[in-house]
Each structure stands twice: as structure tokens, then as C-alpha cells.
Amino acid sequence: MIPVAAPLAAYHRYRAEFDSALNRVMASGRYILGPEVAAFESEFAGQFDLGNGVGVASGTEALWLALRGGVERGGDVIAPALTASATVAAIVEAGCRPVFADVSPGDLNLDPDDLAARVTPRTRAVVAVHLYGHPADLTTIQALCQSKGLVLIEDCAQAHGASHAGSSVGRFGAAAAWSFYPTKNLGAFGDGGLVSTRDAGLAAELRLLREYGWRERYHSANHGWNSRLDEIQAALLRVRLAHLEADNQRRRTIAAHYRAALPERLLIPVSRPGDISAEHLFAIRHPRRDSLRQALLAAGIGTAVHYPVPCHLQTAYRQFGGGQGSLPVSERAAAELISLPMYPELSDVEVERVITATLYALEQVSLP
């Protein structure tokens, strides 16, 4: 079986470096918000010219804290419906009301025209998700936010190393949320996240919010929370960060092979010209999605669906949406999407096996 993702493969590939980092932390006696976290924050922010990095416990909490630190409670926050429900959970937990917008057919990211039509006097912010590692149209979205006085927050959970208009994603909004879930391009071996911002004042506020609002130990100046990236995960992430560009380049090579070999009718999401994708996931579309997945499983090819139910139709959040038929592009995509195996440790032989199996499976599911 070729899995759709394989974080264990990364451990085996860089095992000596990971083990050295782990031993270094264990021998240090510092396990929470110590030198490894500080070094990772600096190295990550520096590598992508993000200004400041604030390590937190998960990608979901990174987005929640970014919203809490920079967006007025009680207002509307517009986000794409085709995203992980974690995006919406963070908006709700920040005390805001999610408003769902449709996505563009080409890259399945936030449709700027649909976004513009949903702005009202209640709107306070926009969350731009870079789905599958493809950058959203940040130039257009940023201009809209600036013209309407809205806060732009980037959800970069799937976009480590992606760029738009010659700049790294994460540099266009007031803040950006990053996830280090094990299957991400920059994955930890447990949960972890980070908020980046070029606003030093906001970064200072976020450092208070992630640890009980303490300015001094045991003295809460603000109402804060416990959302801390631990030293072990930070040390392991420093190892992976050093290899991220090479790993991303391997993902791009794999994606190029897939796109060259698979038929255009699969409606493969792609980045706009000039943008560089992180190729976090490789998604294809097929109207008989479930049958195609079964055929691939029989051939030993693992798949996944990102995401089967758009957020405006999910039980927890449909109260905020317009119901079935209100966001047709998102709804159709959610019914057709399939993610094929994508991780840098895939060998050329395995990539060809995925391609061959997919082409054969397409013939099978197309038969009456």
C-alpha cells in the first residue's frame, strides 16, 4: 500500500538528526518555551521574511489567537466554505460570526468576486486559506481588505514555502496562522503551530495570550490561555525546516509528473501563473469519486478526501450558511475531490505506480 501521507518516512529519512535534536532537549532540562522554541521562531520567521514568529500549541489555536489578537469580537469574518472545519472553529472561538464565501474553480481558493459581494458593515476580517498549498489571490484580496478597512488573516496551514507575486505567503495579512501537524510540509511529531506577523506590537500581545496573559510569572495582565509549542517539537521542527525547500522541490517534481500523465478532464486544481505552490496535497476531481477511490484501494493506492462536506453544510456550522445550493462551486468540488499520495519520500517507481493505477482505475469506473 502506498499511503496518501507518510510522516514516518520523514523520520526514517532524517533519523540521526531527529534523534540528536531529541537528545539535546532531553539533556537540557528545559521543556516548555525554552531556547529551542525561541530559535525555531526566529529561524522560521527569518526564512520567509515574516517578521515575528510566535509558537503555539496547534494550527487551530494559531488561527484563533491571530483572530483574537487582531479582530474585534462580535463581527463577521468571511472565509471559504471549502476548507478544514478547524478554520471555522477558530473564527467561532474568537467570538466572531463566520460568513461563507465560494471558491474559484481553478485553484479552489477564496473567490475574490464572491468575497466582495459578501462584505457588509458587519464585516471585520477575511481569512484567506491557501488550500492544498496553492496561494490564494492575495493581491486582489489584500486590495479589497485595504479598501474596506478589513483585517486580512492568512491560513497558511498547508502552504509552508508557497509564494504569491514573488513574496512568501504569510506576508500579506496582518497575521498568518501555520500548522505543524505531522502530515504538513513542515510537520512535527505531534501538534504544533505558529502565528507570524510583521507587527511587533501584535506579536507581543500574542506572546501574552499564549501563556495566561502573563507579563510576569503568575501575574495575568490580560485574559490569556495555555497554547505553547513545546521544546521537543520545536527542536524536531528545526531539523525539518532545514530540509523544507528541498522537500518542497521534490513535491513539485512529483506534482509535475502527475499533471503531465493524468488527463486534463480530472480538473486538477492549479496555482495561478507566477505563483509557486507548496504542493501540500495533490487533488483530482471525478464525478464518481467513491468508485474511483475503491478501484485505487484495490490497486494498493491510498487516497483521502479534502474535504467531503463544505463548512456551510456541516452540522456544527450550517446555522451560519445559506444551505444546499448556496455555494455551488464548493459543493460540487466537495463531492468530486480525491487526494492522491503526496510526500517527498515517494520514489519515482512509486509515483509511476500511482499514475498507472489511476489511469487504469479511470478506465474501470468509466465502464457502464
C-alpha positions in Angstrom: 0.0 0.0 0.0 1.2 3.5 -0.9 -0.3 5.8 1.7 -1.6 9.2 0.9 0.8 10.7 3.5 3.7 9.2 5.4 5.2 11.2 8.3 7.1 8.1 9.5 9.0 8.2 6.2 10.4 11.6 7.1 11.5 10.3 10.5 13.4 7.4 8.9 15.0 9.8 6.3 16.4 12.2 8.9 16.5 9.9 11.8 20.0 10.7 13.0 19.2 14.5 13.0 15.9 14.0 14.8 17.5 11.7 17.4 20.3 14.2 18.1 17.7 17.0 18.5 15.6 15.0 20.8 18.6 14.0 23.0 19.7 17.7 23.1 16.3 18.7 24.5 16.1 15.9 27.0 19.5 16.6 28.4 18.8 20.3 28.7 16.2 20.1 31.3 14.1 22.8 29.5 10.9 21.5 28.0 8.5 24.5 27.7 9.2 27.8 25.9 12.9 27.5 26.1 15.8 28.1 23.7 14.5 25.6 21.0 11.2 27.4 20.7 12.9 30.8 20.5 15.4 29.5 17.9 12.7 27.9 15.8 10.5 31.1 15.9 13.4 33.2 14.7 14.6 30.7 12.0 11.1 30.1 10.6 10.2 33.8 10.5 13.6 34.6 9.0 13.5 32.0 6.3 10.3 33.5 4.9 10.8 37.2 5.9 7.7 37.0 8.1 8.8 39.5 10.8 7.9 37.8 14.1 7.0 34.2 14.9 5.0 33.1 18.0 5.0 29.3 18.6 1.7 27.9 19.9 0.1 24.5 20.5 -1.6 23.9 17.2 -2.5 25.4 13.9 -6.1 25.8 15.0 -5.0 27.8 18.0 -2.7 29.8 15.9 -5.6 31.0 13.8 -7.8 31.5 16.9 -5.1 33.6 18.6 -4.4 35.6 15.4 -8.1 36.5 15.3 -8.4 37.1 19.0 -5.3 39.4 18.9 -6.3 41.4 15.9 -10.0 41.3 15.2 -12.9 42.9 17.0 -15.2 40.3 18.8 -18.8 40.0 17.6 -18.1 41.0 13.9 -18.3 38.9 10.8 -15.3 37.1 9.4 -15.5 35.9 5.8 -13.8 32.5 5.0 -14.1 30.0 2.1 -16.5 27.1 2.7 -14.1 24.6 1.2 -11.6 24.3 4.0 -11.0 22.2 7.1 -13.6 22.9 9.8 -10.7 24.0 12.0 -10.7 27.3 10.1 -14.4 27.9 11.1 -13.8 26.6 14.7 -11.2 29.3 15.2 -13.5 32.0 14.0 -16.3 30.9 16.3 -13.9 30.6 19.3 -12.6 34.1 18.7 -16.1 35.4 19.3 -16.8 36.2 15.7 -19.5 35.1 13.2 -18.3 33.1 10.2 -19.6 34.1 6.8 -19.0 31.6 4.0 -17.9 32.5 0.5 -17.5 30.4 -2.6 -14.2 29.3 -4.2 -12.7 29.8 -7.6 -13.0 26.8 -9.9 -9.3 26.9 -11.0 -7.5 26.8 -7.6 -10.4 26.2 -5.2 -9.3 29.1 -3.1 -11.4 32.1 -2.0 -13.2 33.7 -5.0 -12.4 37.4 -4.8 -15.6 38.4 -6.6 -17.8 36.3 -4.3 -15.9 37.6 -1.3 -16.5 41.2 -2.4 -20.3 40.5 -2.7 -20.4 39.3 0.9 -18.8 42.3 2.6 -21.3 44.2 4.8 -21.0 46.8 7.5 -20.7 43.9 10.0 -17.6 42.5 8.3 -14.4 42.9 10.3 -12.0 40.4 8.7 -11.2 37.9 5.9 -9.5 34.6 6.4 -7.7 33.6 3.1 -6.9 29.8 3.1 -4.1 28.6 0.8 -5.8 25.3 0.0 -3.6 22.3 -0.9 -0.5 24.6 -0.9 -1.8 26.9 -3.7 -1.7 30.6 -2.8 -5.0 32.4 -2.8 -5.2 35.6 -4.9 -3.7 37.7 -2.2 -3.1 40.7 -4.4 -6.8 41.1 -5.1 -7.9 40.1 -1.6 -5.5 42.4 0.1 -6.6 45.3 -2.0 -10.2 44.6 -1.2 -9.4 44.4 2.5 -7.5 47.7 2.5 -10.3 49.5 0.6 -12.9 48.3 3.1 -10.8 48.6 6.3 -10.9 44.9 6.9 -8.2 42.8 8.7 -6.7 40.1 6.5 -5.6 36.9 8.2 -3.8 34.1 6.2 -4.5 30.5 6.9 -1.1 29.0 5.9 -1.6 25.6 7.4 -1.0 23.9 4.0 1.4 26.4 2.4 4.8 26.3 4.0 7.1 27.6 1.3 4.5 28.8 -1.1 4.7 32.2 -2.7 2.5 34.8 -4.4 3.7 37.6 -6.6 7.3 36.9 -5.6 6.7 37.0 -1.8 6.1 34.2 0.7 2.6 33.7 1.7 2.1 34.9 5.3 3.5 38.4 4.4 0.3 39.9 3.0 -2.1 39.9 6.0 -2.0 41.4 9.5 -1.0 37.9 10.7 -0.8 34.3 9.4 -1.5 31.0 11.1 0.7 28.0 10.4 0.1 24.4 11.4 2.8 21.8 12.1 0.5 18.8 12.2 2.6 15.7 11.3 1.3 15.4 7.7 2.1 19.0 6.8 5.0 20.1 4.6 6.7 21.2 7.8 5.4 18.6 10.2 6.1 18.0 13.8 5.7 14.6 15.5 2.7 15.8 17.5 0.7 19.0 17.4 2.2 22.4 17.0 1.5 25.8 15.4 2.8 29.3 14.9 1.4 32.8 14.3 3.6 35.1 12.2 3.2 38.8 12.0 5.2 41.9 10.9 3.5 43.9 13.6 5.8 43.8 16.7 3.1 45.0 19.0 0.7 42.3 17.9 3.5 39.7 18.4 4.0 40.9 21.9 0.2 40.6 22.5 0.2 37.1 21.2 3.0 36.1 23.5 0.9 37.2 26.4 -2.2 35.4 25.1 -0.4 32.1 24.6 0.6 31.9 28.3 -2.2 33.1 30.6 -1.6 36.8 29.8 1.5 36.8 32.0 3.7 39.8 31.8 5.3 38.5 35.0 5.1 34.9 36.0 1.8 34.1 37.9 0.6 37.7 37.2 -2.0 37.8 34.4 -2.1 41.3 32.8 -4.6 40.0 30.2 -7.0 37.1 30.0 -4.8 34.6 28.2 -4.7 30.9 27.5 -2.3 28.0 27.6 -1.1 27.5 24.0 2.6 26.7 24.0 4.8 25.0 21.5 7.0 22.6 23.5 10.8 22.3 23.2 10.8 18.8 21.8 8.5 19.7 18.9 10.5 22.9 18.2 13.8 21.1 18.1 12.4 18.5 15.7 10.8 21.2 13.5 14.2 23.0 13.3 15.5 19.8 11.6 12.7 19.7 9.2 12.9 23.4 8.4 16.5 22.9 7.2 15.2 20.5 4.6 11.9 22.2 3.8 13.0 23.8 0.5 14.5 20.5 -0.9 11.4 18.6 0.3 9.1 21.1 -1.3 11.0 20.9 -4.6 10.6 17.1 -4.5 6.8 17.6 -4.0 6.8 20.0 -7.0 8.6 17.4 -9.2 6.1 14.7 -8.2 3.2 17.1 -8.9 4.6 17.9 -12.3 4.8 14.1 -13.1 1.2 13.7 -12.0 -0.1 16.6 -14.1 1.8 15.5 -17.2 0.5 12.0 -17.1 -3.1 12.4 -15.9 -5.9 13.6 -18.2 -7.0 17.2 -18.0 -10.6 16.2 -17.5 -9.7 15.4 -13.9 -9.9 19.2 -13.2 -6.7 19.2 -11.2 -6.5 22.4 -9.1 -3.5 24.5 -10.0 -1.9 27.8 -8.8 -2.3 30.9 -10.9 0.6 31.8 -13.3 3.5 33.3 -11.4 2.6 31.8 -8.1 4.6 28.9 -6.5 2.7 26.1 -4.7 3.9 24.2 -1.8 2.1 21.2 -3.3 0.9 20.0 0.1 -1.8 17.8 -1.4 -2.4 16.6 -4.9 -6.1 16.6 -5.5 -8.0 15.4 -8.6 -11.8 15.5 -9.3 -14.1 12.9 -10.6 -17.9 12.6 -10.6 -17.7 9.0 -9.5 -15.3 9.8 -6.7 -16.2 6.9 -4.4 -15.9 4.3 -7.1 -12.6 5.7 -8.2 -11.3 5.5 -4.6 -12.4 1.9 -4.3 -10.6 1.0 -7.5 -7.4 2.7 -6.3 -7.6 1.0 -2.9 -7.9 -2.4 -4.7 -4.6 -1.4 -6.5 -2.9 -0.6 -3.3 -3.1 3.2 -3.6 -4.2 5.2 -0.6 -6.4 8.2 -1.0 -8.2 10.8 1.1 -10.9 13.4 0.6 -10.1 17.1 1.4 -12.9 17.9 2.2 -16.1 15.8 1.8 -18.5 18.4 3.3 -18.1 22.1 2.8 -18.3 24.0 6.1 -21.6 25.8 5.3 -23.3 22.4 5.2 -21.6 20.9 8.3 -23.9 20.3 11.3 -22.0 22.5 13.6 -21.9 25.5 11.3 -24.8 25.3 8.9 -26.6 27.9 11.0 -24.2 30.4 9.6 -24.6 29.3 5.9 -27.2 29.6 3.2 -27.9 25.9 2.8 -27.6 23.4 0.0 -27.1 25.2 -3.4 -25.9 28.5 -1.9 -22.2 27.9 -2.8 -22.3 25.7 -5.9 -18.5 25.6 -6.7 -17.6 24.5 -3.2 -20.4 21.9 -3.1 -19.6 20.3 -6.4 -15.9 20.2 -5.6 -16.5 18.6 -2.3 -18.5 15.8 -4.0 -15.7 15.1 -6.5 -12.3 15.6 -4.8 -9.8 12.9 -4.2 -6.3 13.4 -2.8 -3.6 11.1 -4.3 -0.3 10.2 -2.4 1.9 13.2 -2.0 5.0 13.4 0.2 8.7 13.9 -0.7 9.8 10.4 0.2 7.8 8.9 -2.7 10.1 7.2 -5.1 10.0 7.6 -8.8 8.8 4.0 -9.0 6.0 4.7 -6.6 5.0 7.8 -8.5 4.7 5.8 -11.7 2.7 3.1 -9.9 0.2 5.8 -8.6 -0.1 7.1 -12.2 -0.6 3.7 -13.8 -3.1 2.7 -11.1 -5.0 5.9 -11.5 -5.2 5.6 -15.3 -6.4 2.0 -15.0 -8.9 2.9 -12.3 -10.3 5.7 -14.5 -11.0 3.1 -17.3 -12.7 0.9 -14.8 -15.1 3.5 -13.3 -15.9 4.8 -16.8 -17.3 1.5 -17.9 -21.1 1.1 -17.8 
